Amino acid sequence: MRNKNIDLYFFSGTGNTYQVAKKMQEVFIKNKCTVNLFRMEKIQPASINTDNTIGFAFPVAFQSTYPFIWKFFSELPTVNGTEVFVVDTMGIMSGGVIGPLKSLLKRKGYYCIGAKEIVMPSNFRKSQKSEKKIKEISAKGIFDAQIFAHDLVYNQTKWIRIPFLSDVVKSVSSSGFVWNSLKKHISPKLDEVKCIKCGLCYRLCPVDNINMHEFPDFGDNCQYCQRCFAYCPTGAIYFKGIKLEKYKNAEVNEVLLEKKS
Ligand SMILES: Cc1cc2nc3c(=O)[nH]c(=O)nc-3n(C[C@H](O)[C@H](O)[C@H](O)COP(=O)(O)O)c2cc1C
């Protein structure tokens, strides 16, 4: 890494990516870098500071990532050689999403210095593993993040791209067809008896898909990041079409957006 001033942009639905970003920040600081963490859902991509080294951290979703994260990447400004690295977190496998992302960033003029895919506990499961297993997977993932950050500082990283296959997987998994079919089969719902009208779900939603009337009201742009489901204090939110078990790896104030006006 030539430029040791780092801006790390991340999105985390349930805390895994937050833990990874936080550990990387710690390692960068120990290695005499300056580093700022920014939440992707609060930033206009066109306005980012392209004088610094840039990092992106995001969760894998359906062998790709959430459409709003892809939108963020596609709206990044073009540059002349700004260093960039990425890290994604996933339950099992990503479909090689870092490959098409590398192509996009290169086309925009970024210098791609390293990418890492980190296995963390899945936040999209019908039944969860034991607490012990979850802690082990999380600890291993955070350790991998630590090594990756260290390797970035000392220029030991790679950005592997599986040609063709990863592009096909990305274009299928990001296609409107896939997301529209998901919407038909899986949608967030509210149990009004359990809901205490606290508005936390409204504040947590990264894509403004929840409006607060008397009760929270879901629009049709849910991207299934799991935040509202994971942090609802009374378990009033559920998904029609799939029965999921709750998972979170950070406290609510660590993933919470600033209060909306
Ligand atoms: C809607 C959805 C789809 C997912 N799809 C995948 C997937 O295709 N492959 C995978 O390995 N993990 C998948 N996961 C698991 C997450 O990528 C993983 O748990 C991630 O670390 C969550 O990060 P976060 O806690 O920062 O939101 C999915 C999770 C969600 C909510």
The ligand as an SDF file (V2000), in Angstrom:
LIG
                    3D

 31 33  0  0  0  0  0  0  0  0999 V2000
  -30.1950  -12.5810    1.9210 C   0  0  0  0  0  0  0  0  0  0  0  0
  -28.9030  -13.2570    2.2160 C   0  0  0  0  0  0  0  0  0  0  0  0
  -28.2570  -14.0020    1.2640 C   0  0  0  0  0  0  0  0  0  0  0  0
  -27.0440  -14.6300    1.5580 C   0  0  0  0  0  0  0  0  0  0  0  0
  -26.4010  -15.3160    0.5740 N   0  0  0  0  0  0  0  0  0  0  0  0
  -25.2230  -15.9030    0.8390 C   0  0  0  0  0  0  0  0  0  0  0  0
  -24.5330  -16.5950   -0.1950 C   0  0  0  0  0  0  0  0  0  0  0  0
  -24.9380  -16.6350   -1.3400 O   0  0  0  0  0  0  0  0  0  0  0  0
  -23.3560  -17.2010    0.1310 N   0  0  0  0  0  0  0  0  0  0  0  0
  -22.8410  -17.1760    1.4020 C   0  0  0  0  0  0  0  0  0  0  0  0
  -21.7910  -17.7720    1.6270 O   0  0  0  0  0  0  0  0  0  0  0  0
  -23.4570  -16.4890    2.3930 N   0  0  0  0  0  0  0  0  0  0  0  0
  -24.6300  -15.8550    2.1430 C   0  0  0  0  0  0  0  0  0  0  0  0
  -25.2760  -15.1540    3.1280 N   0  0  0  0  0  0  0  0  0  0  0  0
  -24.6470  -15.0700    4.4690 C   0  0  0  0  0  0  0  0  0  0  0  0
  -23.9440  -13.7270    4.6950 C   0  0  0  0  0  0  0  0  0  0  0  0
  -23.1760  -13.3720    3.5720 O   0  0  0  0  0  0  0  0  0  0  0  0
  -23.0080  -13.7310    5.8970 C   0  0  0  0  0  0  0  0  0  0  0  0
  -23.6170  -14.2370    7.0390 O   0  0  0  0  0  0  0  0  0  0  0  0
  -22.4460  -12.3430    6.1530 C   0  0  0  0  0  0  0  0  0  0  0  0
  -21.2850  -12.4680    6.9290 O   0  0  0  0  0  0  0  0  0  0  0  0
  -23.4080  -11.3990    6.8480 C   0  0  0  0  0  0  0  0  0  0  0  0
  -22.7550  -10.1730    7.1120 O   0  0  0  0  0  0  0  0  0  0  0  0
  -23.3410   -9.0360    8.0380 P   0  0  0  0  0  0  0  0  0  0  0  0
  -23.5620   -9.6450    9.4050 O   0  0  0  0  0  0  0  0  0  0  0  0
  -22.2900   -7.9950    8.0550 O   0  0  0  0  0  0  0  0  0  0  0  0
  -24.6050   -8.5690    7.4210 O   0  0  0  0  0  0  0  0  0  0  0  0
  -26.4800  -14.5170    2.8510 C   0  0  0  0  0  0  0  0  0  0  0  0
  -27.1300  -13.7580    3.8200 C   0  0  0  0  0  0  0  0  0  0  0  0
  -28.3290  -13.1170    3.5020 C   0  0  0  0  0  0  0  0  0  0  0  0
  -29.0140  -12.2880    4.5590 C   0  0  0  0  0  0  0  0  0  0  0  0
  1  2  1  0
  2  3  1  0
  2 30  2  0
  3  4  2  0
  4  5  1  0
  4 28  1  0
  5  6  2  0
  6  7  1  0
  6 13  1  0
  7  8  2  0
  7  9  1  0
  9 10  1  0
 10 11  2  0
 10 12  1  0
 12 13  2  0
 13 14  1  0
 14 15  1  0
 14 28  1  0
 15 16  1  0
 16 17  1  0
 16 18  1  0
 18 19  1  0
 18 20  1  0
 20 21  1  0
 20 22  1  0
 22 23  1  0
 23 24  1  0
 24 25  2  0
 24 26  1  0
 24 27  1  0
 28 29  2  0
 29 30  1  0
 30 31  1  0
M  END
$$$$
